[in-house]
Amino acid sequence: MLKGNAIVGQSGGPTTVINSSMVGVVDAALKSKCIQRIFGMRFGIECMFDDFLLDLGKESPATLKLLRSTPSSALGSTRRKLIKAEAGNKEQEAASKKEFERILSQLKKYNIRYFFLIGGNDTMDTIHRVTEYAAETGYEMIGVGICKTVDNDLFGTDHTPGYPSAARYVALSVQQGGRLARDMQRVDPYTIFQTVGRSAGWLPAASVAGKRSPEDPPHIILMPEAPFKKEDFLTAAQAAKKKYGWVSICCGEGITYTDGTPVAQANKRDSHGNLEFGNKGGKCAGLVLHELLRDELGWRGEAQIVESLQMCASDRAVKLDFDEAYNAGREAVRLASAGTSGVMVTIERLSKPGQPYKSGFGTIALKEVAVEAKPMDKKYITKDGMFVTKAFIDYVTPLVGPMPEYASLTIKKAKA
């Protein structure tokens, strides 16, 4: 049995439940016979260069218990990618080697034999490469990843911890904001709600979760997997307004035209070379749609763009999400203690549509998650690309939990 210390970190965007996964790791590590101490990574992999680790074993049980329901990333997060050297690029090769030598030095300094990271694709790539490097140099260490992302686009898992709560946030926001357009239709006959999620439509699709009748919001859902067609969109918006007197629209931040050009047409890129969407990029898909409806149809309405609140609003969190996140952290330690390395913990749905929801845990190789993504399946998107199918409603309903019921007046003109 490999004995030594463990370390856990959080990377990428936060979620409402990422701390619950971290506490799951800590709780299980403190009870493990092979893990002696459990450290936390301050700002993810950056702690290896700053020599800034937290002794999580010294945190009070009361603090850890409260962290299970505390949003955002308590350890501090990062989006730093480790250098990947292009073939033949000596300068990059030297810089990459220096990074990994520094990381290995820190692992040895703290006798880290169990390495846990909570995050998405880039995070799984990081833990995979660090674990592989340790093995190549003869340093015995086990690495296990714990899935996380509100985008829900990680390969190999039914859904990711963080998605159910973010999905509920979106569904409630669209339901509540949609009524603004309904009741203000003589003034502002439309609302547009924009979700995060660079290239996956799981979050805008989730806006359907509270819809109970055709008139209920949303009326149009725009997802990155379905190319945006301006004329079709304007026609659909006019049809909804004609039928209901107003229109509710939900769009993903990364929707693109048929040629692949982002609707947001951002020209700013992040440190990874990705286009910046939303407020960070200075241009939003939701605002482009807003301008189209204003300029082409002469309507007055509202674009609602809340960005990171979808990732960490605990007031709309789902208990199922907290529980699965916590248990995923515990499962990671169980796997590592049994000698399993190089995998990410996944969630497997064990129930069929219409049955009480039931899930379990599985694994997938880190190297697969690092290079694959999970866009929405075509079966979840209607043929016109502007709404979701019953199959998706069956998928998302058990995750978001019971939605509130809202009353509407029976609008009948009174007689004198």
Kinemage of the C-alpha trace (Angstrom):
@kinemage 1
@onewidth
@group {chain A} dominant
@subgroup {mainchain}
@vectorlist {calphas} color= white
{ca met a 1} P 0.000 0.000 0.000
{ca leu a 2} L 1.407 3.358 -1.079
{ca lys a 3} L 1.656 5.707 1.907
{ca gly a 4} L 2.196 9.432 1.887
{ca asn a 5} L 0.386 12.746 1.702
{ca ala a 6} L -2.389 13.911 -0.604
{ca ile a 7} L -3.168 17.205 -2.292
{ca val a 8} L -6.377 18.523 -3.823
{ca gly a 9} L -6.917 21.534 -6.076
{ca gln a 10} L -9.658 23.378 -7.941
{ca ser a 11} L -9.245 24.735 -11.473
{ca gly a 12} L -11.213 26.639 -14.073
{ca gly a 13} L -14.511 28.419 -13.521
{ca pro a 14} L -16.250 27.871 -10.178
{ca thr a 15} L -19.524 26.091 -9.562
{ca thr a 16} L -22.008 26.169 -6.740
{ca val a 17} L -20.868 22.713 -5.582
{ca ile a 18} L -17.119 22.496 -6.286
{ca asn a 19} L -16.332 23.006 -2.598
{ca ser a 20} L -18.522 20.039 -1.797
{ca ser a 21} L -16.258 17.849 -3.951
{ca met a 22} L -13.208 19.259 -2.198
{ca val a 23} L -14.666 18.470 1.223
{ca gly a 24} L -15.516 14.961 0.006
{ca val a 25} L -11.825 14.450 -0.777
{ca val a 26} L -10.748 15.871 2.584
{ca asp a 27} L -13.229 13.827 4.628
{ca ala a 28} L -12.261 10.592 2.883
{ca ala a 29} L -8.544 11.372 3.049
{ca leu a 30} L -8.693 11.982 6.799
{ca lys a 31} L -10.130 8.494 7.229
{ca ser a 32} L -7.759 6.796 4.803
{ca lys a 33} L -5.134 4.412 6.156
{ca cys a 34} L -2.684 5.246 3.383
{ca ile a 35} L -3.012 9.048 3.363
{ca gln a 36} L -1.178 10.759 6.196
{ca arg a 37} L -1.861 14.457 5.533
{ca ile a 38} L -4.150 16.295 3.127
{ca phe a 39} L -3.046 19.587 1.571
{ca gly a 40} L -4.951 22.120 -0.509
{ca met a 41} L -3.582 23.801 -3.625
{ca arg a 42} L -3.809 27.582 -3.341
{ca phe a 43} L -4.837 28.745 -6.829
{ca gly a 44} L -4.524 25.333 -8.415
{ca ile a 45} L -1.314 24.261 -10.130
{ca glu a 46} L 0.120 27.726 -9.461
{ca cys a 47} L 0.768 26.611 -5.871
{ca met a 48} L 3.591 24.440 -7.185
{ca phe a 49} L 5.425 27.548 -8.339
{ca asp a 50} L 4.443 29.769 -5.390
{ca asp a 51} L 5.031 27.096 -2.714
{ca phe a 52} L 1.617 27.950 -1.237
{ca leu a 53} L -0.158 24.907 0.158
{ca leu a 54} L -2.906 24.818 2.765
{ca asp a 55} L -3.001 22.211 5.531
{ca leu a 56} L -6.620 21.123 5.158
{ca gly a 57} L -6.299 18.554 7.920
{ca lys a 58} L -6.134 21.424 10.395
{ca glu a 59} L -9.418 22.993 9.292
{ca ser a 60} L -12.204 22.615 11.831
{ca pro a 61} L -14.958 20.074 11.137
{ca ala a 62} L -17.472 22.937 11.423
{ca thr a 63} L -15.733 24.889 8.646
{ca leu a 64} L -15.549 21.854 6.384
{ca lys a 65} L -19.213 21.086 6.980
{ca leu a 66} L -20.207 24.636 6.047
{ca leu a 67} L -17.977 24.565 2.963
{ca arg a 68} L -20.100 21.739 1.595
{ca ser a 69} L -22.824 24.295 0.879
{ca thr a 70} L -20.579 27.292 0.142
{ca pro a 71} L -20.346 28.373 -3.526
{ca ser a 72} L -17.321 29.244 -5.657
{ca ser a 73} L -13.770 27.875 -5.209
{ca ala a 74} L -12.576 28.130 -1.617
{ca leu a 75} L -9.022 27.057 -2.446
{ca gly a 76} L -8.742 29.650 -5.194
{ca ser a 77} L -8.791 28.679 -8.848
{ca thr a 78} L -6.636 29.143 -11.932
{ca arg a 79} L -6.832 28.824 -15.687
{ca arg a 80} L -3.095 28.356 -16.089
{ca lys a 81} L -2.110 25.712 -18.627
{ca leu a 82} L 1.188 23.891 -18.388
{ca ile a 83} L 3.449 24.509 -21.367
{ca lys a 84} L 3.106 22.073 -24.256
{ca ala a 85} L 6.171 22.056 -26.435
{ca glu a 86} L 5.720 21.881 -30.185
{ca ala a 87} L 7.872 19.266 -31.894
{ca gly a 88} L 11.326 20.689 -32.545
{ca asn a 89} L 10.777 23.860 -30.516
{ca lys a 90} L 13.817 23.760 -28.216
{ca glu a 91} L 12.801 26.879 -26.287
{ca gln a 92} L 9.361 25.465 -25.443
{ca glu a 93} L 10.855 22.090 -24.600
{ca ala a 94} L 13.250 23.707 -22.135
{ca ala a 95} L 10.475 25.812 -20.559
{ca ser a 96} L 8.179 22.783 -20.232
{ca lys a 97} L 10.917 20.688 -18.671
{ca lys a 98} L 11.627 23.450 -16.173
{ca glu a 99} L 7.935 23.617 -15.190
{ca phe a 100} L 7.634 19.905 -14.602
{ca glu a 101} L 10.914 19.742 -12.696
{ca arg a 102} L 9.604 22.462 -10.384
{ca ile a 103} L 6.323 20.619 -9.884
{ca leu a 104} L 8.087 17.333 -9.130
{ca ser a 105} L 10.353 19.105 -6.664
{ca gln a 106} L 7.306 20.389 -4.761
{ca leu a 107} L 5.603 16.995 -4.821
{ca lys a 108} L 8.711 15.437 -3.295
{ca lys a 109} L 9.101 18.249 -0.768
{ca tyr a 110} L 5.661 17.549 0.692
{ca asn a 111} L 5.777 13.790 0.013
{ca ile a 112} L 2.656 14.011 -2.183
{ca arg a 113} L 1.679 10.507 -3.280
{ca tyr a 114} L -1.998 11.193 -4.028
{ca phe a 115} L -2.890 13.981 -6.437
{ca phe a 116} L -6.506 15.147 -6.892
{ca leu a 117} L -7.782 17.934 -9.145
{ca ile a 118} L -11.379 19.100 -9.572
{ca gly a 119} L -12.187 20.679 -12.911
{ca gly a 120} L -12.857 20.335 -16.626
{ca asn a 121} L -10.945 19.320 -19.750
{ca asp a 122} L -7.886 21.500 -19.168
{ca thr a 123} L -7.739 20.405 -15.532
{ca met a 124} L -7.831 16.744 -16.532
{ca asp a 125} L -5.032 17.423 -18.999
{ca thr a 126} L -2.969 18.964 -16.196
{ca ile a 127} L -3.376 16.080 -13.773
{ca his a 128} L -2.765 13.568 -16.565
{ca arg a 129} L 0.501 15.212 -17.602
{ca val a 130} L 1.758 15.668 -14.034
{ca thr a 131} L 0.959 12.063 -13.129
{ca glu a 132} L 2.616 10.800 -16.332
{ca tyr a 133} L 5.726 12.887 -15.699
{ca ala a 134} L 6.023 11.581 -12.161
{ca ala a 135} L 5.821 8.013 -13.464
{ca glu a 136} L 8.421 8.695 -16.170
{ca thr a 137} L 10.885 9.972 -13.584
{ca gly a 138} L 10.275 7.048 -11.230
{ca tyr a 139} L 8.306 8.995 -8.612
{ca glu a 140} L 5.429 6.850 -7.411
{ca met a 141} L 2.200 8.875 -7.264
{ca ile a 142} L -1.486 8.261 -7.958
{ca gly a 143} L -3.585 10.868 -9.764
{ca val a 144} L -7.394 10.968 -9.922
{ca gly a 145} L -9.557 13.732 -11.398
{ca ile a 146} L -13.009 14.810 -10.222
{ca cys a 147} L -15.331 16.171 -12.907
{ca lys a 148} L -16.695 19.711 -12.671
{ca thr a 149} L -18.191 22.234 -15.043
{ca val a 150} L -21.454 24.110 -15.403
{ca asp a 151} L -21.093 23.726 -19.187
{ca asn a 152} L -21.734 19.960 -18.838
{ca asp a 153} L -19.445 19.248 -21.779
{ca leu a 154} L -17.023 16.753 -20.220
{ca phe a 155} L -16.639 13.538 -22.168
{ca gly a 156} L -17.583 10.228 -20.555
{ca thr a 157} L -19.995 11.375 -17.852
{ca asp a 158} L -23.802 11.644 -17.879
{ca his a 159} L -23.485 15.103 -16.362
{ca thr a 160} L -21.035 17.040 -14.259
{ca pro a 161} L -21.375 18.293 -10.684
{ca gly a 162} L -22.237 21.973 -11.005
{ca tyr a 163} L -24.457 21.568 -14.035
{ca pro a 164} L -27.740 20.748 -12.210
{ca ser a 165} L -27.539 23.889 -10.069
{ca ala a 166} L -26.521 26.112 -12.980
{ca ala a 167} L -29.300 24.568 -15.081
{ca arg a 168} L -31.817 25.379 -12.357
{ca tyr a 169} L -30.490 28.943 -12.165
{ca val a 170} L -31.038 29.370 -15.902
{ca ala a 171} L -34.492 27.753 -15.864
{ca leu a 172} L -35.700 29.949 -13.002
{ca ser a 173} L -34.202 33.096 -14.530
{ca val a 174} L -35.879 32.490 -17.881
{ca gln a 175} L -39.209 31.660 -16.243
{ca gln a 176} L -39.163 34.738 -14.049
{ca gly a 177} L -37.655 37.101 -16.619
{ca gly a 178} L -39.998 35.813 -19.308
{ca arg a 179} L -42.972 36.999 -17.343
{ca leu a 180} L -41.501 40.463 -17.504
{ca ala a 181} L -41.972 40.422 -21.279
{ca arg a 182} L -45.416 38.859 -20.974
{ca asp a 183} L -46.699 41.513 -18.610
{ca met a 184} L -44.806 44.386 -20.239
{ca gln a 185} L -45.610 43.342 -23.817
{ca arg a 186} L -47.154 46.706 -24.690
{ca val a 187} L -43.776 48.291 -23.877
{ca asp a 188} L -41.010 45.671 -23.976
{ca pro a 189} L -42.303 42.599 -25.838
{ca tyr a 190} L -39.186 40.441 -25.563
{ca thr a 191} L -36.466 39.287 -23.207
{ca ile a 192} L -33.202 37.584 -24.119
{ca phe a 193} L -31.308 35.572 -21.502
{ca gln a 194} L -27.726 34.629 -22.320
{ca thr a 195} L -25.981 31.674 -20.671
{ca val a 196} L -22.315 30.799 -20.331
{ca gly a 197} L -20.931 27.740 -22.095
{ca arg a 198} L -18.459 28.415 -24.873
{ca ser a 199} L -19.368 25.699 -27.365
{ca ala a 200} L -21.998 23.549 -25.668
{ca gly a 201} L -25.733 24.160 -25.457
{ca trp a 202} L -26.548 22.252 -22.271
{ca leu a 203} L -27.232 25.417 -20.260
{ca pro a 204} L -29.449 27.345 -22.706
{ca ala a 205} L -31.305 24.082 -23.329
{ca ala a 206} L -31.983 23.797 -19.583
{ca ser a 207} L -34.116 26.957 -19.755
{ca val a 208} L -36.969 24.661 -20.801
{ca ala a 209} L -37.134 22.969 -17.386
{ca gly a 210} L -39.867 25.227 -16.010
{ca lys a 211} L -41.995 25.383 -19.152
{ca arg a 212} L -45.486 23.933 -18.634
{ca ser a 213} L -47.476 25.317 -21.568
{ca pro a 214} L -46.649 26.587 -25.083
{ca glu a 215} L -47.029 30.191 -23.936
{ca asp a 216} L -44.587 29.757 -21.054
{ca pro a 217} L -41.020 30.956 -21.634
{ca pro a 218} L -38.804 30.209 -23.431
{ca his a 219} L -40.135 30.279 -26.989
{ca ile a 220} L -36.768 30.165 -28.748
{ca ile a 221} L -33.584 28.417 -27.568
{ca leu a 222} L -30.332 29.023 -29.456
{ca met a 223} L -27.500 26.541 -28.869
{ca pro a 224} L -23.929 26.527 -30.258
{ca glu a 225} L -24.496 23.080 -31.781
{ca ala a 226} L -27.135 24.501 -34.172
{ca pro a 227} L -25.854 27.226 -36.565
{ca phe a 228} L -27.576 30.578 -36.143
{ca lys a 229} L -29.558 31.746 -39.153
{ca lys a 230} L -30.583 35.381 -38.921
{ca glu a 231} L -33.687 35.243 -41.106
{ca asp a 232} L -34.993 32.055 -39.476
{ca phe a 233} L -34.510 33.639 -36.059
{ca leu a 234} L -36.367 36.812 -36.986
{ca thr a 235} L -39.204 34.771 -38.499
{ca ala a 236} L -39.497 32.636 -35.355
{ca ala a 237} L -39.477 35.723 -33.125
{ca gln a 238} L -42.239 37.359 -35.186
{ca ala a 239} L -44.307 34.164 -35.092
{ca ala a 240} L -44.046 33.915 -31.307
{ca lys a 241} L -44.928 37.584 -30.839
{ca lys a 242} L -47.924 37.242 -33.140
{ca lys a 243} L -49.165 34.175 -31.258
{ca tyr a 244} L -48.478 35.238 -27.669
{ca gly a 245} L -47.951 38.994 -27.849
{ca trp a 246} L -44.376 38.653 -26.599
{ca val a 247} L -41.320 36.413 -27.008
{ca ser a 248} L -38.797 34.825 -24.640
{ca ile a 249} L -35.386 33.863 -26.000
{ca cys a 250} L -32.491 31.987 -24.372
{ca cys a 251} L -29.123 31.792 -26.115
{ca gly a 252} L -25.685 30.371 -25.435
{ca glu a 253} L -22.789 32.812 -25.437
{ca gly a 254} L -20.954 30.856 -28.138
{ca ile a 255} L -23.610 30.544 -30.838
{ca thr a 256} L -22.186 30.831 -34.349
{ca tyr a 257} L -23.312 31.571 -37.878
{ca thr a 258} L -23.348 28.770 -40.465
{ca asp a 259} L -19.754 29.559 -41.457
{ca gly a 260} L -18.572 29.144 -37.856
{ca thr a 261} L -18.150 32.844 -37.122
{ca pro a 262} L -19.257 33.671 -33.553
{ca val a 263} L -22.430 35.747 -33.383
{ca ala a 264} L -20.675 37.768 -30.689
{ca gln a 265} L -17.885 38.522 -33.179
{ca ala a 266} L -15.451 39.031 -30.332
{ca asn a 267} L -11.907 39.934 -31.319
{ca lys a 268} L -10.336 39.494 -27.885
{ca arg a 269} L -8.713 36.221 -26.823
{ca asp a 270} L -7.848 34.782 -23.427
{ca ser a 271} L -4.468 33.385 -22.352
{ca his a 272} L -5.362 30.047 -23.973
{ca gly a 273} L -6.062 31.625 -27.360
{ca asn a 274} L -9.829 31.174 -27.004
{ca leu a 275} L -12.196 33.938 -28.099
{ca glu a 276} L -13.544 35.896 -25.145
{ca phe a 277} L -17.326 35.961 -24.994
{ca gly a 278} L -19.661 38.087 -22.893
{ca asn a 279} L -18.538 41.081 -20.891
{ca lys a 280} L -14.912 39.913 -20.871
{ca gly a 281} L -14.755 40.112 -24.645
{ca gly a 282} L -16.744 43.322 -24.868
{ca lys a 283} L -19.361 41.773 -27.145
{ca cys a 284} L -22.259 39.480 -26.304
{ca ala a 285} L -24.383 37.205 -28.467
{ca gly a 286} L -27.410 38.303 -26.450
{ca leu a 287} L -26.747 41.939 -27.302
{ca val a 288} L -26.355 41.102 -30.997
{ca leu a 289} L -29.788 39.425 -30.917
{ca his a 290} L -31.131 42.447 -29.046
{ca glu a 291} L -29.821 44.746 -31.774
{ca leu a 292} L -31.350 42.555 -34.487
{ca leu a 293} L -34.812 42.699 -32.934
{ca arg a 294} L -34.487 46.434 -32.384
{ca asp a 295} L -33.032 47.368 -35.764
{ca glu a 296} L -34.786 44.859 -38.018
{ca leu a 297} L -38.208 44.726 -36.350
{ca gly a 298} L -38.301 47.992 -34.423
{ca trp a 299} L -38.988 46.295 -31.086
{ca arg a 300} L -37.965 47.464 -27.656
{ca gly a 301} L -36.862 44.803 -25.176
{ca glu a 302} L -34.235 43.594 -22.763
{ca ala a 303} L -31.076 41.456 -22.888
{ca gln a 304} L -30.194 39.779 -19.589
{ca ile a 305} L -26.531 38.779 -19.254
{ca val a 306} L -25.442 37.690 -15.793
{ca glu a 307} L -22.227 35.784 -16.565
{ca ser a 308} L -20.565 34.175 -13.506
{ca leu a 309} L -23.639 34.224 -11.264
{ca gln a 310} L -24.779 31.108 -13.108
{ca met a 311} L -21.656 29.404 -11.754
{ca cys a 312} L -22.013 30.193 -8.070
{ca ala a 313} L -25.553 31.172 -7.041
{ca ser a 314} L -26.146 28.956 -4.012
{ca asp a 315} L -29.662 30.267 -3.407
{ca arg a 316} L -30.837 28.238 -6.427
{ca ala a 317} L -28.666 25.175 -5.857
{ca val a 318} L -29.896 21.594 -6.102
{ca lys a 319} L -29.413 19.195 -3.170
{ca leu a 320} L -28.774 16.363 -5.620
{ca asp a 321} L -25.883 18.412 -7.020
{ca phe a 322} L -24.265 18.930 -3.606
{ca asp a 323} L -24.610 15.239 -2.763
{ca glu a 324} L -23.186 13.986 -6.060
{ca ala a 325} L -20.301 16.470 -5.876
{ca tyr a 326} L -19.411 15.426 -2.324
{ca asn a 327} L -19.614 11.733 -3.066
{ca ala a 328} L -17.561 12.159 -6.239
{ca gly a 329} L -14.769 13.548 -4.048
{ca arg a 330} L -15.044 10.581 -1.702
{ca glu a 331} L -15.079 8.193 -4.657
{ca ala a 332} L -11.842 9.694 -5.959
{ca val a 333} L -10.101 8.913 -2.674
{ca arg a 334} L -11.555 5.393 -2.607
{ca leu a 335} L -10.212 4.727 -6.092
{ca ala a 336} L -6.805 6.192 -5.297
{ca ser a 337} L -6.528 4.218 -2.056
{ca ala a 338} L -7.207 1.054 -4.051
{ca gly a 339} L -4.344 1.911 -6.421
{ca thr a 340} L -6.389 3.272 -9.336
{ca ser a 341} L -4.639 6.129 -11.131
{ca gly a 342} L -4.952 8.102 -14.362
{ca val a 343} L -8.741 8.312 -14.308
{ca met a 344} L -11.515 10.838 -13.747
{ca val a 345} L -14.553 10.016 -11.644
{ca thr a 346} L -17.725 10.037 -13.758
{ca ile a 347} L -21.439 10.037 -12.952
{ca glu a 348} L -23.511 7.260 -14.504
{ca arg a 349} L -27.290 7.504 -14.770
{ca leu a 350} L -28.779 4.177 -13.695
{ca ser a 351} L -32.450 5.046 -14.165
{ca lys a 352} L -34.506 5.303 -17.353
{ca pro a 353} L -36.837 8.193 -18.296
{ca gly a 354} L -39.948 8.134 -16.133
{ca gln a 355} L -38.259 6.183 -13.339
{ca pro a 356} L -37.084 7.686 -10.025
{ca tyr a 357} L -33.648 9.172 -10.634
{ca lys a 358} L -30.706 7.003 -9.609
{ca ser a 359} L -27.003 7.423 -10.308
{ca gly a 360} L -23.682 5.775 -9.581
{ca phe a 361} L -19.997 6.416 -10.258
{ca gly a 362} L -17.663 5.166 -12.950
{ca thr a 363} L -14.315 6.176 -14.416
{ca ile a 364} L -12.780 7.282 -17.679
{ca ala a 365} L -9.110 7.680 -18.590
{ca leu a 366} L -7.793 11.195 -18.031
{ca lys a 367} L -6.154 11.245 -21.461
{ca glu a 368} L -9.583 10.744 -23.094
{ca val a 369} L -11.237 13.588 -21.197
{ca ala a 370} L -8.368 15.952 -21.927
{ca val a 371} L -8.890 15.804 -25.686
{ca glu a 372} L -12.616 15.107 -26.038
{ca ala a 373} L -15.653 17.288 -25.419
{ca lys a 374} L -19.336 16.435 -25.178
{ca pro a 375} L -21.604 18.643 -27.267
{ca met a 376} L -25.356 18.118 -27.102
{ca asp a 377} L -26.556 15.058 -28.982
{ca lys a 378} L -28.583 15.827 -32.109
{ca lys a 379} L -31.507 13.908 -30.627
{ca tyr a 380} L -31.874 16.684 -28.040
{ca ile a 381} L -32.274 19.512 -30.585
{ca thr a 382} L -35.291 20.142 -32.822
{ca lys a 383} L -34.772 20.101 -36.589
{ca asp a 384} L -35.064 23.884 -36.887
{ca gly a 385} L -32.241 24.246 -34.339
{ca met a 386} L -34.203 26.640 -32.126
{ca phe a 387} L -35.650 24.400 -29.425
{ca val a 388} L -35.168 21.106 -27.590
{ca thr a 389} L -36.903 17.752 -27.852
{ca lys a 390} L -38.770 15.687 -25.272
{ca ala a 391} L -35.667 13.514 -24.963
{ca phe a 392} L -33.757 16.472 -23.540
{ca ile a 393} L -36.608 17.402 -21.206
{ca asp a 394} L -36.513 13.827 -19.874
{ca tyr a 395} L -32.743 14.176 -19.423
{ca val a 396} L -32.698 17.483 -17.563
{ca thr a 397} L -35.882 17.277 -15.454
{ca pro a 398} L -34.505 14.974 -12.704
{ca leu a 399} L -31.373 17.118 -12.385
{ca val a 400} L -32.937 20.526 -11.725
{ca gly a 401} L -35.464 19.262 -9.171
{ca pro a 402} L -39.071 20.423 -8.696
{ca met a 403} L -39.742 23.791 -10.274
{ca pro a 404} L -42.115 26.340 -8.714
{ca glu a 405} L -45.622 26.692 -10.067
{ca tyr a 406} L -46.667 30.189 -11.132
{ca ala a 407} L -50.255 31.387 -11.493
{ca ser a 408} L -51.684 33.311 -14.408
{ca leu a 409} L -54.935 35.195 -14.603
{ca thr a 410} L -57.601 33.942 -16.943
{ca ile a 411} L -57.706 36.918 -19.246
{ca lys a 412} L -61.336 37.491 -20.213
{ca lys a 413} L -62.744 40.876 -20.974
{ca ala a 414} L -65.331 41.853 -18.396
{ca lys a 415} L -68.788 42.805 -19.461
{ca ala a 416} L -70.596 45.831 -18.095
